Amino acid sequence: MFPSDGNPAIEATCTKMTLRFYLSLDTREHASAAAMFAPDGTWHRQGVLLTGPADVLAALEKRSPDRSTAHVLTNVWAEALDPDRARVHYYVSVREKIAKPGEPVLIRAGGVQFSTDRYVRLADGWRIQSKRSQPVIPAAETEKS
């Protein structure tokens, strides 16, 4: 059962931020994605706990330039918990292409995860307090040349 709707304006703002975060990942706007985190915001990413925008930016800057991604979000649902806290729940699937020079192009279907982003309102606006995902359907891999 879902709680009743809280504040539609807060819910829309935080949903928009979640969508913008993944667009920033896919367009390699790493600084923009990192800036969405609170100073003590956490992201459990690939088995590593990242804390704060600097950790997030450092991790994202290690992404291979040969790798392109497309994150697809579905069943997005937001809830305002109070005037300064909200959550956005969603499923995310990722497709990626790895195109290293001189090698066959690798296309991966990254599976499906259920994710929750927790937001906090700070003096300068809404920021991600925590980002967590759990696997639902495993990844598959195919090769194309």
N, CA, C and O atoms as CSV, one atom per row, in Angstrom:
chain,resi,resn,atom,element,x,y,z
A,1,MET,N,N,0.841,-1.179,0.000
A,1,MET,CA,C,0.000,0.000,0.000
A,1,MET,C,C,0.881,1.235,0.000
A,1,MET,O,O,1.888,1.288,0.706
A,2,PHE,N,N,0.503,2.220,-0.787
A,2,PHE,CA,C,1.262,3.465,-0.869
A,2,PHE,C,C,0.618,4.517,0.021
A,2,PHE,O,O,-0.607,4.594,0.120
A,3,PRO,N,N,1.459,5.336,0.675
A,3,PRO,CA,C,0.886,6.448,1.445
A,3,PRO,C,C,0.176,7.417,0.503
A,3,PRO,O,O,0.423,7.408,-0.703
A,4,SER,N,N,-0.695,8.242,1.048
A,4,SER,CA,C,-1.397,9.218,0.221
A,4,SER,C,C,-0.414,10.247,-0.322
A,4,SER,O,O,0.685,10.422,0.205
A,5,ASP,N,N,-0.834,10.923,-1.387
A,5,ASP,CA,C,0.017,11.953,-1.977
A,5,ASP,C,C,0.307,13.028,-0.946
A,5,ASP,O,O,-0.560,13.418,-0.164
A,6,GLY,N,N,1.542,13.497,-0.964
A,6,GLY,CA,C,1.959,14.551,-0.047
A,6,GLY,C,C,1.829,15.904,-0.716
A,6,GLY,O,O,0.734,16.461,-0.803
A,7,ASN,N,N,2.930,16.422,-1.180
A,7,ASN,CA,C,2.972,17.737,-1.811
A,7,ASN,C,C,3.350,17.540,-3.274
A,7,ASN,O,O,4.503,17.228,-3.572
A,8,PRO,N,N,2.398,17.717,-4.196
A,8,PRO,CA,C,2.691,17.464,-5.611
A,8,PRO,C,C,3.857,18.287,-6.167
A,8,PRO,O,O,4.582,17.800,-7.035
A,9,ALA,N,N,4.053,19.505,-5.697
A,9,ALA,CA,C,5.158,20.337,-6.202
A,9,ALA,C,C,6.509,19.744,-5.791
A,9,ALA,O,O,7.433,19.685,-6.602
A,10,ILE,N,N,6.622,19.312,-4.555
A,10,ILE,CA,C,7.864,18.679,-4.085
A,10,ILE,C,C,8.098,17.384,-4.855
A,10,ILE,O,O,9.212,17.117,-5.306
A,11,GLU,N,N,7.053,16.587,-5.003
A,11,GLU,CA,C,7.177,15.306,-5.694
A,11,GLU,C,C,7.603,15.506,-7.150
A,11,GLU,O,O,8.430,14.752,-7.662
A,12,ALA,N,N,7.047,16.505,-7.811
A,12,ALA,CA,C,7.426,16.783,-9.201
A,12,ALA,C,C,8.873,17.255,-9.297
A,12,ALA,O,O,9.601,16.844,-10.200
A,13,THR,N,N,9.290,18.108,-8.380
A,13,THR,CA,C,10.665,18.609,-8.389
A,13,THR,C,C,11.661,17.474,-8.195
A,13,THR,O,O,12.653,17.391,-8.920
A,14,CYS,N,N,11.413,16.609,-7.238
A,14,CYS,CA,C,12.355,15.523,-6.963
A,14,CYS,C,C,12.343,14.475,-8.080
A,14,CYS,O,O,13.387,13.911,-8.406
A,15,THR,N,N,11.184,14.214,-8.663
A,15,THR,CA,C,11.124,13.311,-9.813
A,15,THR,C,C,11.947,13.880,-10.959
A,15,THR,O,O,12.709,13.155,-11.599
A,16,LYS,N,N,11.800,15.152,-11.217
A,16,LYS,CA,C,12.572,15.816,-12.278
A,16,LYS,C,C,14.072,15.695,-12.011
A,16,LYS,O,O,14.854,15.485,-12.938
A,17,MET,N,N,14.468,15.824,-10.760
A,17,MET,CA,C,15.894,15.698,-10.426
A,17,MET,C,C,16.407,14.287,-10.690
A,17,MET,O,O,17.513,14.116,-11.201
A,18,THR,N,N,15.608,13.273,-10.344
A,18,THR,CA,C,16.022,11.893,-10.617
A,18,THR,C,C,16.204,11.685,-12.114
A,18,THR,O,O,17.196,11.093,-12.540
A,19,LEU,N,N,15.263,12.162,-12.911
A,19,LEU,CA,C,15.371,12.030,-14.363
A,19,LEU,C,C,16.592,12.781,-14.891
A,19,LEU,O,O,17.312,12.270,-15.749
A,20,ARG,N,N,16.823,13.978,-14.388
A,20,ARG,CA,C,17.970,14.785,-14.825
A,20,ARG,C,C,19.287,14.111,-14.430
A,20,ARG,O,O,20.267,14.195,-15.171
A,21,PHE,N,N,19.323,13.452,-13.285
A,21,PHE,CA,C,20.532,12.755,-12.858
A,21,PHE,C,C,20.950,11.723,-13.911
A,21,PHE,O,O,22.111,11.675,-14.318
A,22,TYR,N,N,19.992,10.899,-14.347
A,22,TYR,CA,C,20.331,9.867,-15.328
A,22,TYR,C,C,20.634,10.453,-16.699
A,22,TYR,O,O,21.468,9.911,-17.426
A,23,LEU,N,N,19.987,11.531,-17.063
A,23,LEU,CA,C,20.352,12.209,-18.305
A,23,LEU,C,C,21.789,12.714,-18.214
A,23,LEU,O,O,22.541,12.625,-19.184
A,24,SER,N,N,22.168,13.239,-17.064
A,24,SER,CA,C,23.549,13.710,-16.868
A,24,SER,C,C,24.543,12.549,-16.996
A,24,SER,O,O,25.617,12.714,-17.576
A,25,LEU,N,N,24.190,11.386,-16.461
A,25,LEU,CA,C,25.074,10.221,-16.624
A,25,LEU,C,C,25.232,9.873,-18.097
A,25,LEU,O,O,26.345,9.678,-18.584
A,26,ASP,N,N,24.105,9.797,-18.803
A,26,ASP,CA,C,24.129,9.346,-20.193
A,26,ASP,C,C,24.794,10.346,-21.134
A,26,ASP,O,O,25.306,9.960,-22.185
A,27,THR,N,N,24.790,11.615,-20.771
A,27,THR,CA,C,25.434,12.640,-21.602
A,27,THR,C,C,26.819,13.003,-21.071
A,27,THR,O,O,27.451,13.946,-21.549
A,28,ARG,N,N,27.276,12.257,-20.092
A,28,ARG,CA,C,28.616,12.419,-19.508
A,28,ARG,C,C,28.809,13.806,-18.864
A,28,ARG,O,O,29.918,14.339,-18.841
A,29,GLU,N,N,27.740,14.362,-18.356
A,29,GLU,CA,C,27.815,15.613,-17.593
A,29,GLU,C,C,28.039,15.248,-16.123
A,29,GLU,O,O,27.168,15.441,-15.276
A,30,HIS,N,N,29.219,14.722,-15.851
A,30,HIS,CA,C,29.518,14.176,-14.530
A,30,HIS,C,C,29.440,15.218,-13.423
A,30,HIS,O,O,28.941,14.930,-12.335
A,31,ALA,N,N,29.928,16.425,-13.691
A,31,ALA,CA,C,29.890,17.470,-12.658
A,31,ALA,C,C,28.452,17.820,-12.300
A,31,ALA,O,O,28.143,18.077,-11.136
A,32,SER,N,N,27.580,17.832,-13.289
A,32,SER,CA,C,26.171,18.118,-13.041
A,32,SER,C,C,25.545,17.033,-12.175
A,32,SER,O,O,24.811,17.332,-11.233
A,33,ALA,N,N,25.832,15.775,-12.491
A,33,ALA,CA,C,25.297,14.660,-11.696
A,33,ALA,C,C,25.813,14.731,-10.261
A,33,ALA,O,O,25.039,14.561,-9.319
A,34,ALA,N,N,27.096,14.979,-10.087
A,34,ALA,CA,C,27.694,15.024,-8.746
A,34,ALA,C,C,27.130,16.178,-7.922
A,34,ALA,O,O,26.939,16.046,-6.713
A,35,ALA,N,N,26.864,17.305,-8.573
A,35,ALA,CA,C,26.360,18.489,-7.867
A,35,ALA,C,C,24.955,18.272,-7.303
A,35,ALA,O,O,24.499,19.064,-6.479
A,36,MET,N,N,24.270,17.228,-7.728
A,36,MET,CA,C,22.924,16.956,-7.226
A,36,MET,C,C,22.939,16.337,-5.829
A,36,MET,O,O,21.891,16.220,-5.194
A,37,PHE,N,N,24.114,15.941,-5.348
A,37,PHE,CA,C,24.217,15.302,-4.033
A,37,PHE,C,C,24.414,16.334,-2.932
A,37,PHE,O,O,25.084,17.348,-3.121
A,38,ALA,N,N,23.815,16.054,-1.777
A,38,ALA,CA,C,24.066,16.847,-0.578
A,38,ALA,C,C,25.526,16.653,-0.171
A,38,ALA,O,O,26.140,15.659,-0.559
A,39,PRO,N,N,26.094,17.578,0.601
A,39,PRO,CA,C,27.489,17.420,1.015
A,39,PRO,C,C,27.777,16.072,1.679
A,39,PRO,O,O,28.877,15.537,1.539
A,40,ASP,N,N,26.796,15.522,2.402
A,40,ASP,CA,C,26.967,14.214,3.039
A,40,ASP,C,C,26.111,13.142,2.354
A,40,ASP,O,O,25.894,12.064,2.907
A,41,GLY,N,N,25.630,13.448,1.148
A,41,GLY,CA,C,24.789,12.512,0.412
A,41,GLY,C,C,25.550,11.253,0.036
A,41,GLY,O,O,26.748,11.308,-0.242
A,42,THR,N,N,24.862,10.121,0.026
A,42,THR,CA,C,25.517,8.845,-0.254
A,42,THR,C,C,24.911,8.177,-1.480
A,42,THR,O,O,23.734,8.348,-1.797
A,43,TRP,N,N,25.756,7.412,-2.153
A,43,TRP,CA,C,25.327,6.600,-3.293
A,43,TRP,C,C,26.002,5.247,-3.170
A,43,TRP,O,O,27.229,5.153,-3.184
A,44,HIS,N,N,25.209,4.214,-3.050
A,44,HIS,CA,C,25.721,2.843,-3.056
A,44,HIS,C,C,25.805,2.441,-4.519
A,44,HIS,O,O,24.799,2.057,-5.117
A,45,ARG,N,N,27.012,2.528,-5.106
A,45,ARG,CA,C,27.214,2.322,-6.540
A,45,ARG,C,C,28.211,1.194,-6.779
A,45,ARG,O,O,29.364,1.280,-6.358
A,46,GLN,N,N,27.776,0.161,-7.439
A,46,GLN,CA,C,28.634,-0.948,-7.823
A,46,GLN,C,C,29.438,-1.497,-6.644
A,46,GLN,O,O,30.631,-1.778,-6.766
A,47,GLY,N,N,28.762,-1.644,-5.502
A,47,GLY,CA,C,29.380,-2.218,-4.314
A,47,GLY,C,C,30.249,-1.268,-3.510
A,47,GLY,O,O,30.903,-1.686,-2.555
A,48,VAL,N,N,30.265,0.004,-3.884
A,48,VAL,CA,C,31.096,0.994,-3.196
A,48,VAL,C,C,30.200,2.105,-2.658
A,48,VAL,O,O,29.294,2.563,-3.354
A,49,LEU,N,N,30.444,2.538,-1.433
A,49,LEU,CA,C,29.706,3.655,-0.855
A,49,LEU,C,C,30.441,4.950,-1.190
A,49,LEU,O,O,31.575,5.163,-0.759
A,50,LEU,N,N,29.786,5.806,-1.959
A,50,LEU,CA,C,30.327,7.125,-2.276
A,50,LEU,C,C,29.640,8.131,-1.366
A,50,LEU,O,O,28.431,8.048,-1.148
A,51,THR,N,N,30.407,9.084,-0.831
A,51,THR,CA,C,29.838,10.083,0.069
A,51,THR,C,C,30.229,11.472,-0.408
A,51,THR,O,O,31.411,11.806,-0.486
A,52,GLY,N,N,29.222,12.276,-0.726
A,52,GLY,CA,C,29.426,13.654,-1.126
A,52,GLY,C,C,29.729,13.815,-2.607
A,52,GLY,O,O,30.121,12.863,-3.282
A,53,PRO,N,N,29.540,15.033,-3.103
A,53,PRO,CA,C,29.751,15.311,-4.525
A,53,PRO,C,C,31.162,14.987,-5.025
A,53,PRO,O,O,31.314,14.539,-6.161
A,54,ALA,N,N,32.186,15.199,-4.214
A,54,ALA,CA,C,33.562,14.930,-4.670
A,54,ALA,C,C,33.774,13.447,-4.942
A,54,ALA,O,O,34.385,13.088,-5.948
A,55,ASP,N,N,33.279,12.579,-4.060
A,55,ASP,CA,C,33.388,11.127,-4.275
A,55,ASP,C,C,32.634,10.703,-5.534
A,55,ASP,O,O,33.124,9.897,-6.325
A,56,VAL,N,N,31.437,11.260,-5.704
A,56,VAL,CA,C,30.622,10.910,-6.871
A,56,VAL,C,C,31.330,11.342,-8.145
A,56,VAL,O,O,31.418,10.569,-9.100
A,57,LEU,N,N,31.831,12.556,-8.168
A,57,LEU,CA,C,32.527,13.050,-9.365
A,57,LEU,C,C,33.760,12.208,-9.667
A,57,LEU,O,O,33.995,11.856,-10.823
A,58,ALA,N,N,34.544,11.880,-8.656
A,58,ALA,CA,C,35.752,11.068,-8.873
A,58,ALA,C,C,35.391,9.706,-9.468
A,58,ALA,O,O,36.082,9.225,-10.367
A,59,ALA,N,N,34.327,9.086,-8.981
A,59,ALA,CA,C,33.911,7.779,-9.510
A,59,ALA,C,C,33.434,7.903,-10.954
A,59,ALA,O,O,33.784,7.079,-11.799
A,60,LEU,N,N,32.642,8.924,-11.236
A,60,LEU,CA,C,32.107,9.082,-12.589
A,60,LEU,C,C,33.195,9.438,-13.598
A,60,LEU,O,O,33.114,9.041,-14.761
A,61,GLU,N,N,34.193,10.168,-13.172
A,61,GLU,CA,C,35.279,10.541,-14.083
A,61,GLU,C,C,36.123,9.329,-14.489
A,61,GLU,O,O,36.903,9.407,-15.438
A,62,LYS,N,N,35.970,8.215,-13.777
A,62,LYS,CA,C,36.692,6.984,-14.130
A,62,LYS,C,C,35.958,6.180,-15.195
A,62,LYS,O,O,36.483,5.173,-15.669
A,63,ARG,N,N,34.756,6.600,-15.581
A,63,ARG,CA,C,34.010,5.879,-16.614
A,63,ARG,C,C,34.784,5.929,-17.930
A,63,ARG,O,O,35.299,6.976,-18.321
A,64,SER,N,N,34.854,4.810,-18.588
A,64,SER,CA,C,35.604,4.714,-19.841
A,64,SER,C,C,34.982,5.603,-20.921
A,64,SER,O,O,33.760,5.630,-21.068
A,65,PRO,N,N,35.808,6.326,-21.674
A,65,PRO,CA,C,35.268,7.127,-22.775
A,65,PRO,C,C,34.732,6.255,-23.916
A,65,PRO,O,O,34.018,6.748,-24.789
A,66,ASP,N,N,35.071,4.970,-23.911
A,66,ASP,CA,C,34.577,4.040,-24.931
A,66,ASP,C,C,33.177,3.516,-24.600
A,66,ASP,O,O,32.595,2.759,-25.376
A,67,ARG,N,N,32.645,3.917,-23.458
A,67,ARG,CA,C,31.371,3.392,-22.969
A,67,ARG,C,C,30.278,4.446,-23.083
A,67,ARG,O,O,30.432,5.570,-22.605
A,68,SER,N,N,29.169,4.069,-23.724
A,68,SER,CA,C,27.977,4.917,-23.810
A,68,SER,C,C,26.850,4.203,-23.087
A,68,SER,O,O,26.746,2.978,-23.149
A,69,THR,N,N,26.006,4.964,-22.401
A,69,THR,CA,C,24.899,4.360,-21.663
A,69,THR,C,C,23.576,5.037,-21.989
A,69,THR,O,O,23.527,6.192,-22.410
A,70,ALA,N,N,22.509,4.280,-21.780
A,70,ALA,CA,C,21.143,4.804,-21.847
A,70,ALA,C,C,20.379,4.190,-20.676
A,70,ALA,O,O,20.093,2.993,-20.670
A,71,HIS,N,N,20.055,5.009,-19.698
A,71,HIS,CA,C,19.283,4.564,-18.539
A,71,HIS,C,C,17.804,4.834,-18.827
A,71,HIS,O,O,17.436,5.931,-19.246
A,72,VAL,N,N,16.962,3.825,-18.599
A,72,VAL,CA,C,15.532,3.942,-18.845
A,72,VAL,C,C,14.810,3.737,-17.521
A,72,VAL,O,O,14.939,2.686,-16.892
A,73,LEU,N,N,14.048,4.748,-17.098
A,73,LEU,CA,C,13.322,4.682,-15.835
A,73,LEU,C,C,11.847,4.417,-16.105
A,73,LEU,O,O,11.258,4.988,-17.022
A,74,THR,N,N,11.257,3.537,-15.286
A,74,THR,CA,C,9.832,3.235,-15.383
A,74,THR,C,C,9.231,3.155,-13.990
A,74,THR,O,O,9.943,3.087,-12.988
A,75,ASN,N,N,7.903,3.164,-13.950
A,75,ASN,CA,C,7.154,3.051,-12.698
A,75,ASN,C,C,7.685,4.035,-11.656
A,75,ASN,O,O,7.900,3.675,-10.498
A,76,VAL,N,N,7.889,5.267,-12.081
A,76,VAL,CA,C,8.425,6.300,-11.192
A,76,VAL,C,C,7.302,6.784,-10.277
A,76,VAL,O,O,6.209,7.130,-10.727
A,77,TRP,N,N,7.606,6.797,-8.982
A,77,TRP,CA,C,6.626,7.221,-7.999
A,77,TRP,C,C,7.334,8.015,-6.910
A,77,TRP,O,O,8.313,7.543,-6.331
A,78,ALA,N,N,6.846,9.211,-6.630
A,78,ALA,CA,C,7.471,10.085,-5.633
A,78,ALA,C,C,6.541,10.296,-4.452
A,78,ALA,O,O,5.318,10.216,-4.568
A,79,GLU,N,N,7.163,10.566,-3.312
A,79,GLU,CA,C,6.387,10.882,-2.114
A,79,GLU,C,C,7.111,11.954,-1.312
A,79,GLU,O,O,8.286,11.814,-0.972
A,80,ALA,N,N,6.389,13.021,-1.020
A,80,ALA,CA,C,6.901,14.057,-0.128
A,80,ALA,C,C,6.656,13.575,1.296
A,80,ALA,O,O,5.520,13.299,1.680
A,81,LEU,N,N,7.723,13.476,2.070
A,81,LEU,CA,C,7.596,12.983,3.442
A,81,LEU,C,C,7.257,14.109,4.407
A,81,LEU,O,O,6.512,13.917,5.368
A,82,ASP,N,N,7.810,15.281,4.139
A,82,ASP,CA,C,7.529,16.497,4.888
A,82,ASP,C,C,8.049,17.646,4.029
A,82,ASP,O,O,8.521,17.390,2.921
A,83,PRO,N,N,7.988,18.888,4.479
A,83,PRO,CA,C,8.413,19.989,3.613
A,83,PRO,C,C,9.889,19.956,3.195
A,83,PRO,O,O,10.273,20.647,2.251
A,84,ASP,N,N,10.718,19.167,3.881
A,84,ASP,CA,C,12.151,19.147,3.580
A,84,ASP,C,C,12.707,17.776,3.214
A,84,ASP,O,O,13.920,17.627,3.069
A,85,ARG,N,N,11.851,16.778,3.063
A,85,ARG,CA,C,12.319,15.428,2.711
A,85,ARG,C,C,11.340,14.765,1.748
A,85,ARG,O,O,10.122,14.909,1.863
A,86,ALA,N,N,11.920,14.028,0.786
A,86,ALA,CA,C,11.091,13.311,-0.187
A,86,ALA,C,C,11.835,12.066,-0.654
A,86,ALA,O,O,13.045,11.935,-0.470
A,87,ARG,N,N,11.079,11.156,-1.264
A,87,ARG,CA,C,11.673,9.953,-1.867
A,87,ARG,C,C,11.105,9.781,-3.265
A,87,ARG,O,O,9.952,10.115,-3.537
A,88,VAL,N,N,11.959,9.243,-4.155
A,88,VAL,CA,C,11.517,8.870,-5.496
A,88,VAL,C,C,11.885,7.401,-5.686
A,88,VAL,O,O,13.044,7.018,-5.528
A,89,HIS,N,N,10.891,6.586,-6.026
A,89,HIS,CA,C,11.078,5.147,-6.250
A,89,HIS,C,C,10.899,4.882,-7.742
A,89,HIS,O,O,10.088,5.540,-8.394
A,90,TYR,N,N,11.647,3.929,-8.285
A,90,TYR,CA,C,11.553,3.638,-9.716
A,90,TYR,C,C,12.318,2.369,-10.053
A,90,TYR,O,O,13.159,1.898,-9.287
A,91,TYR,N,N,12.002,1.832,-11.220
A,91,TYR,CA,C,12.815,0.769,-11.813
A,91,TYR,C,C,13.730,1.440,-12.825
A,91,TYR,O,O,13.321,2.369,-13.521
A,92,VAL,N,N,14.964,0.969,-12.905
A,92,VAL,CA,C,15.897,1.492,-13.901
A,92,VAL,C,C,16.544,0.314,-14.620
A,92,VAL,O,O,17.011,-0.646,-14.006
A,93,SER,N,N,16.551,0.426,-15.940
A,93,SER,CA,C,17.299,-0.539,-16.750
A,93,SER,C,C,18.314,0.262,-17.543
A,93,SER,O,O,18.090,1.427,-17.870
A,94,VAL,N,N,19.420,-0.371,-17.843
A,94,VAL,CA,C,20.482,0.338,-18.557
A,94,VAL,C,C,20.901,-0.483,-19.760
A,94,VAL,O,O,20.987,-1.710,-19.705
A,95,ARG,N,N,21.153,0.209,-20.822
A,95,ARG,CA,C,21.765,-0.385,-22.003
A,95,ARG,C,C,23.105,0.314,-22.153
A,95,ARG,O,O,23.222,1.517,-21.920
A,96,GLU,N,N,24.103,-0.446,-22.541
A,96,GLU,CA,C,25.400,0.178,-22.743
A,96,GLU,C,C,26.062,-0.355,-23.995
A,96,GLU,O,O,25.853,-1.493,-24.415
A,97,LYS,N,N,26.862,0.510,-24.566
A,97,LYS,CA,C,27.641,0.158,-25.750
A,97,LYS,C,C,29.099,0.440,-25.435
A,97,LYS,O,O,29.455,1.529,-24.985
A,98,ILE,N,N,29.934,-0.559,-25.679
A,98,ILE,CA,C,31.372,-0.377,-25.506
A,98,ILE,C,C,31.993,-0.534,-26.885
A,98,ILE,O,O,31.919,-1.596,-27.503
A,99,ALA,N,N,32.606,0.546,-27.353
A,99,ALA,CA,C,33.159,0.592,-28.704
A,99,ALA,C,C,34.633,0.968,-28.638
A,99,ALA,O,O,35.000,2.127,-28.834
A,100,LYS,N,N,35.467,-0.019,-28.362
A,100,LYS,CA,C,36.907,0.211,-28.320
A,100,LYS,C,C,37.455,0.093,-29.738
A,100,LYS,O,O,37.054,-0.798,-30.487
A,101,PRO,N,N,38.360,0.980,-30.105
A,101,PRO,CA,C,38.919,0.939,-31.461
A,101,PRO,C,C,39.528,-0.426,-31.776
A,101,PRO,O,O,40.277,-0.988,-30.977
A,102,GLY,N,N,39.190,-0.949,-32.962
A,102,GLY,CA,C,39.761,-2.213,-33.412
A,102,GLY,C,C,39.137,-3.454,-32.814
A,102,GLY,O,O,39.595,-4.563,-33.091
A,103,GLU,N,N,38.087,-3.298,-31.989
A,103,GLU,CA,C,37.430,-4.444,-31.366
A,103,GLU,C,C,35.952,-4.465,-31.756
A,103,GLU,O,O,35.388,-3.430,-32.111
A,104,PRO,N,N,35.323,-5.646,-31.690
A,104,PRO,CA,C,33.878,-5.690,-31.954
A,104,PRO,C,C,33.130,-4.821,-30.936
A,104,PRO,O,O,33.534,-4.710,-29.779
A,105,VAL,N,N,32.057,-4.222,-31.382
A,105,VAL,CA,C,31.222,-3.422,-30.483
A,105,VAL,C,C,30.480,-4.368,-29.552
A,105,VAL,O,O,29.892,-5.354,-29.996
A,106,LEU,N,N,30.509,-4.069,-28.278
A,106,LEU,CA,C,29.821,-4.877,-27.274
A,106,LEU,C,C,28.578,-4.116,-26.816
A,106,LEU,O,O,28.661,-2.977,-26.358
A,107,ILE,N,N,27.430,-4.768,-26.950
A,107,ILE,CA,C,26.166,-4.194,-26.491
A,107,ILE,C,C,25.709,-5.018,-25.290
A,107,ILE,O,O,25.625,-6.244,-25.360
A,108,ARG,N,N,25.415,-4.332,-24.193
A,108,ARG,CA,C,24.967,-5.024,-22.987
A,108,ARG,C,C,23.600,-4.513,-22.566
A,108,ARG,O,O,23.322,-3.314,-22.608
A,109,ALA,N,N,22.756,-5.447,-22.160
A,109,ALA,CA,C,21.503,-5.110,-21.501
A,109,ALA,C,C,21.771,-5.278,-20.014
A,109,ALA,O,O,21.977,-6.394,-19.537
A,110,GLY,N,N,21.769,-4.186,-19.292
A,110,GLY,CA,C,22.239,-4.195,-17.922
A,110,GLY,C,C,21.287,-4.686,-16.864
A,110,GLY,O,O,21.558,-4.506,-15.677
A,111,GLY,N,N,20.200,-5.290,-17.235
A,111,GLY,CA,C,19.284,-5.782,-16.217
A,111,GLY,C,C,18.369,-4.693,-15.698
A,111,GLY,O,O,18.350,-3.579,-16.222
A,112,VAL,N,N,17.615,-5.021,-14.671
A,112,VAL,CA,C,16.659,-4.088,-14.072
A,112,VAL,C,C,16.928,-4.024,-12.577
A,112,VAL,O,O,17.151,-5.041,-11.921
A,113,GLN,N,N,16.903,-2.798,-12.054
A,113,GLN,CA,C,17.064,-2.595,-10.615
A,113,GLN,C,C,15.892,-1.769,-10.095
A,113,GLN,O,O,15.342,-0.933,-10.812
A,114,PHE,N,N,15.517,-2.014,-8.841
A,114,PHE,CA,C,14.546,-1.159,-8.162
A,114,PHE,C,C,15.344,-0.183,-7.320
A,114,PHE,O,O,16.198,-0.588,-6.530
A,115,SER,N,N,15.070,1.094,-7.485
A,115,SER,CA,C,15.880,2.134,-6.840
A,115,SER,C,C,15.020,3.096,-6.037
A,115,SER,O,O,13.840,3.303,-6.320
A,116,THR,N,N,15.648,3.672,-5.033
A,116,THR,CA,C,15.032,4.737,-4.244
A,116,THR,C,C,16.052,5.839,-4.038
A,116,THR,O,O,17.162,5.603,-3.561
A,117,ASP,N,N,15.653,7.047,-4.406
A,117,ASP,CA,C,16.449,8.243,-4.136
A,117,ASP,C,C,15.754,8.991,-3.008
A,117,ASP,O,O,14.551,9.243,-3.063
A,118,ARG,N,N,16.525,9.343,-1.987
A,118,ARG,CA,C,16.001,10.153,-0.886
A,118,ARG,C,C,16.544,11.566,-1.064
A,118,ARG,O,O,17.739,11.763,-1.286
A,119,TYR,N,N,15.657,12.532,-0.965
A,119,TYR,CA,C,16.024,13.933,-1.156
A,119,TYR,C,C,15.869,14.713,0.136
A,119,TYR,O,O,15.039,14.391,0.986
A,120,VAL,N,N,16.696,15.753,0.263
A,120,VAL,CA,C,16.629,16.677,1.385
A,120,VAL,C,C,16.683,18.096,0.824
A,120,VAL,O,O,17.426,18.374,-0.118
A,121,ARG,N,N,15.890,18.986,1.413
A,121,ARG,CA,C,15.911,20.385,0.986
A,121,ARG,C,C,16.955,21.120,1.827
A,121,ARG,O,O,16.865,21.167,3.054
A,122,LEU,N,N,17.939,21.688,1.143
A,122,LEU,CA,C,18.975,22.494,1.799
A,122,LEU,C,C,18.731,23.961,1.469
A,122,LEU,O,O,17.806,24.289,0.725
A,123,ALA,N,N,19.550,24.832,2.015
A,123,ALA,CA,C,19.385,26.269,1.765
A,123,ALA,C,C,19.455,26.603,0.279
A,123,ALA,O,O,18.804,27.544,-0.176
A,124,ASP,N,N,20.249,25.828,-0.492
A,124,ASP,CA,C,20.395,26.103,-1.926
A,124,ASP,C,C,19.527,25.208,-2.799
A,124,ASP,O,O,19.727,25.156,-4.013
A,125,GLY,N,N,18.570,24.504,-2.208
A,125,GLY,CA,C,17.637,23.704,-2.995
A,125,GLY,C,C,17.665,22.228,-2.624
A,125,GLY,O,O,18.309,21.830,-1.653
A,126,TRP,N,N,16.961,21.425,-3.407
A,126,TRP,CA,C,16.859,19.988,-3.171
A,126,TRP,C,C,18.137,19.285,-3.594
A,126,TRP,O,O,18.721,19.615,-4.626
A,127,ARG,N,N,18.573,18.313,-2.794
A,127,ARG,CA,C,19.771,17.528,-3.087
A,127,ARG,C,C,19.501,16.064,-2.740
A,127,ARG,O,O,18.634,15.756,-1.922
A,128,ILE,N,N,20.260,15.172,-3.375
A,128,ILE,CA,C,20.144,13.745,-3.093
A,128,ILE,C,C,20.824,13.457,-1.755
A,128,ILE,O,O,22.011,13.733,-1.578
A,129,GLN,N,N,20.059,12.901,-0.820
A,129,GLN,CA,C,20.601,12.496,0.474
A,129,GLN,C,C,21.137,11.071,0.388
A,129,GLN,O,O,22.163,10.744,0.984
A,130,SER,N,N,20.420,10.218,-0.370
A,130,SER,CA,C,20.921,8.858,-0.585
A,130,SER,C,C,20.313,8.298,-1.868
A,130,SER,O,O,19.206,8.656,-2.268
A,131,LYS,N,N,21.072,7.412,-2.491
A,131,LYS,CA,C,20.680,6.738,-3.730
A,131,LYS,C,C,21.052,5.273,-3.560
A,131,LYS,O,O,22.218,4.935,-3.360
A,132,ARG,N,N,20.031,4.395,-3.643
A,132,ARG,CA,C,20.255,2.951,-3.461
A,132,ARG,C,C,19.459,2.180,-4.493
A,132,ARG,O,O,18.377,2.599,-4.905
A,133,SER,N,N,20.006,1.048,-4.904
A,133,SER,CA,C,19.328,0.164,-5.856
A,133,SER,C,C,19.495,-1.277,-5.423
A,133,SER,O,O,20.455,-1.630,-4.739
A,134,GLN,N,N,18.550,-2.100,-5.830
A,134,GLN,CA,C,18.670,-3.542,-5.615
A,134,GLN,C,C,18.285,-4.242,-6.911
A,134,GLN,O,O,17.324,-3.847,-7.573
A,135,PRO,N,N,19.034,-5.284,-7.275
A,135,PRO,CA,C,18.746,-5.982,-8.526
A,135,PRO,C,C,17.401,-6.700,-8.496
A,135,PRO,O,O,16.985,-7.250,-7.477
A,136,VAL,N,N,16.732,-6.673,-9.658
A,136,VAL,CA,C,15.462,-7.369,-9.827
A,136,VAL,C,C,15.607,-8.433,-10.910
A,136,VAL,O,O,15.187,-9.575,-10.720
A,137,ILE,N,N,16.203,-8.063,-12.048
A,137,ILE,CA,C,16.437,-8.965,-13.165
A,137,ILE,C,C,17.901,-8.818,-13.565
A,137,ILE,O,O,18.374,-7.694,-13.737
A,138,PRO,N,N,18.632,-9.926,-13.718
A,138,PRO,CA,C,20.071,-9.832,-14.032
A,138,PRO,C,C,20.341,-9.326,-15.452
A,138,PRO,O,O,19.466,-9.331,-16.318
A,139,ALA,N,N,21.567,-8.897,-15.652
A,139,ALA,CA,C,22.022,-8.380,-16.941
A,139,ALA,C,C,22.198,-9.508,-17.944
A,139,ALA,O,O,22.368,-10.672,-17.579
A,140,ALA,N,N,22.150,-9.130,-19.233
A,140,ALA,CA,C,22.443,-10.050,-20.335
A,140,ALA,C,C,23.524,-9.397,-21.194
A,140,ALA,O,O,23.719,-8.184,-21.131
A,141,GLU,N,N,24.214,-10.184,-21.981
A,141,GLU,CA,C,25.292,-9.629,-22.803
A,141,GLU,C,C,25.260,-10.232,-24.205
A,141,GLU,O,O,25.067,-11.437,-24.370
A,142,THR,N,N,25.451,-9.383,-25.207
A,142,THR,CA,C,25.534,-9.830,-26.595
A,142,THR,C,C,26.658,-9.068,-27.282
A,142,THR,O,O,27.035,-7.981,-26.844
A,143,GLU,N,N,27.185,-9.626,-28.340
A,143,GLU,CA,C,28.231,-8.970,-29.111
A,143,GLU,C,C,27.749,-8.684,-30.507
A,143,GLU,O,O,27.005,-9.472,-31.090
A,144,LYS,N,N,28.174,-7.550,-31.053
A,144,LYS,CA,C,27.907,-7.215,-32.458
A,144,LYS,C,C,29.196,-6.714,-33.050
A,144,LYS,O,O,30.007,-6.096,-32.361
A,145,SER,N,N,29.389,-6.976,-34.325
A,145,SER,CA,C,30.602,-6.449,-34.950
A,145,SER,C,C,30.257,-5.544,-36.104
A,145,SER,O,O,31.152,-5.005,-36.755
